[in-house]
Amino acid sequence: MKFFMMMFFMIPLCLMKNMFWMVQMLLLLLMFMFMNISVSINNFCNLSYMLGCDFISFGLIMLSIWICLLMIMASESLYKNKFYINFFLINIIILLIMLYLTFSMMNLFMFYLFFEGSLIPTLMLIIGWGYQPERIQAGMYLLFYTLFASLPLLMGIFFIFNKFNFMMIYFFKFYNSNLYLLYLSMILAFLVKMPMYFVHLWLPKAHVEAPVSGSMILAGIMLKLGGYGMLRLMIFFQNLSLKMNFIWVTISLVGGFYISLKCYCQVDMKSLIAYSSVAHMSLVICGIMTLNYWGYLGSYIMMIGHGLCSSGMFVLANINYERLHSRSLFINKGLINFMPSMSLWWFLMMSSNMAAPPSLNLMGEISLINSLVSWSWLSMFMLILISFFSAGYSLYLYSYTQHGKYNLGIFSFYMGVSREYLMLMLHWLPLNLLVLKIDYVMIWF
């Protein structure tokens, strides 16, 4: 509750003049305060009203605060142009409040409320600060895909309350539901949010039209909401899951492979990164659906790792976009000639994206592969392909942007500034240093 109050009272601060960096510093302070709370390993703690925090929530809330803080940092061009910055800051704070409440709610209905509520500030980010006129269409896609799937979720929640007379997420582990329709309605919303192949079309659209901050929050946190919801609710549908989950795993494995191929067809940097997100999230869906320890563990680690890595890659794409005013791979060529040190960051982010050690992505991918192969050895073939191609498109993006003959249309160019390098470092360091404490997650999760 105290963190909620702190965020809430940051809203008036956003309305004051010259408070852009102050808000960011306060978020950093909030981050360190939140890091220092004691989290019980196997129970909800820090209970207050309907809020509670356990290990899963803890990591995801921390990621939310971190990404929001970096979003403000990445949006310096808005500050320079004085482009509705007060409203922008309020939007980010409200979004952070929504996310914080979503991850720490113990009441299922309130969880649904904030799960959907976080859509509104994101929509405002895309429509208000996006680049092309198509952003309206992208916003519509985002809204209708997610709302269409989450109305059944609301009905399902009402049904559960009507039948079992409780709504606390913690109690779900004492019950087991055998209702197919309930299972379907509860799970669909999260699959669309993830997004699963077939219902993923809103994601690349939203990413391409969103401003850098919108892309960061979409890739960093919004996709994790679906995973979080499934981690919480799967325990309620154990019997049914054993019968039904193979459907989602199959779709995700084949879909992950298709999407990996689709990445090679992209000429828009942001679009490529967005599609790679879908490929990674399909592995996370598979991990959760296997219902085993390794799967839950791997999907959790992968969600944190992907949040940092994907967000960092969008920052890199935006740094190029601010220089060249284009995201096309035909124009973003030979950049190693202009920004050699930025090339190093491109390399580091790409290597994390293809799950190279010592990134969290590697740890997550190993766990996910473990869980899936133990679930069925047939999944091995698709996993081999997905892993191979994920390295492939990461290298494709890297080599295409950094090497080759640069575009002669580039007349003036300024090097990376310290703010950008700091931003990239703040993405990369937690991504690769958290591995040192991975035993903490692996043993206790």
Number of C-alpha atoms within 10 A of each C-alpha: 15 8 14 15 10 14 19 16 12 19 19 10 17 22 15 10 9 13 15 20 14 13 21 18 13 15 22 17 12 18 19 14 11 15 14 8 12 12 16 13 15 10 11 18 16 14 14 11 9 15 21 20 23 20 17 20 20 20 18 24 23 17 21 26 23 20 25 24 24 25 23 22 19 23 18 16 11 14 17 9 9 10 12 12 22 20 15 23 23 20 19 23 24 21 23 25 21 22 25 24 24 27 25 23 26 22 18 23 18 17 22 18 15 19 21 17 16 21 21 16 21 26 22 16 24 27 24 17 20 25 14 13 10 14 23 17 15 24 24 15 17 22 17 12 18 22 17 13 20 24 17 19 23 18 14 19 20 15 13 16 15 11 9 9 10 14 18 15 17 14 11 17 14 8 11 14 16 13 11 13 11 18 20 14 19 25 22 22 24 24 26 24 25 28 27 28 23 11 16 20 18 21 26 21 20 29 27 26 25 29 23 29 28 28 31 27 26 22 28 28 26 22 24 27 21 23 24 21 23 22 19 15 19 20 18 19 22 18 13 16 20 12 9 16 16 16 11 17 23 15 17 27 25 19 22 30 23 15 26 27 20 15 25 16 11 17 15 19 24 27 22 23 26 24 24 26 26 26 30 26 27 28 28 29 28 27 30 27 26 24 20 16 16 22 29 26 25 27 30 27 28 29 28 24 30 28 28 31 33 26 29 30 26 25 25 24 21 23 18 20 17 11 15 17 12 16 19 17 14 13 19 26 19 18 21 18 14 16 16 14 13 22 21 13 18 23 17 20 27 24 20 25 29 24 24 18 13 16 28 30 31 22 22 28 25 17 23 31 22 18 24 26 15 16 17 11 9 11 18 16 11 17 21 12 17 25 19 14 22 24 18 17 24 24 17 14 22 18 18 18 25 23 15 14 13 18 13 7 8 12 7 7 10 8 11 16 10 9 12 17 15 13 18 25 15 16 24 20 12 17 23 21 13 18 20 11 9 13 11 12 17 15 9 11 15
